[in-house]
């Protein structure tokens, strides 16, 4: 689905499973390195998955805070939102906030 979103927005595909912290095993689901834009797909929201249980939530906070300190912007979505194409408007808004089109326009 992220490939479709990139086609709609006419932007390059992000790097998948980007490891942003070499000393930890932390990865983000998708990352546009040039923009420092990370996207996480948060599963298990309604089924008491890892991201909403106490220890998983606390670990995610540490991961997301480290991501912010390193200068990344983070957008978070559920798998259902990804399937519905909801990230399109958010990624587009991010691009507009950053001055318009993706600087490396072209796939």
Secondary structure, 3 states (H helix, E strand, C coil): CHHHHHHHHCCCCCEEEECCCCCCCCCEEEEECCCCEEEEECCCCCCCCCCCCHHHHHHHHHHHHHHHHCCCEEEEECHHHHHHCCHHHHHHHHHHHCCCCCCCCCC
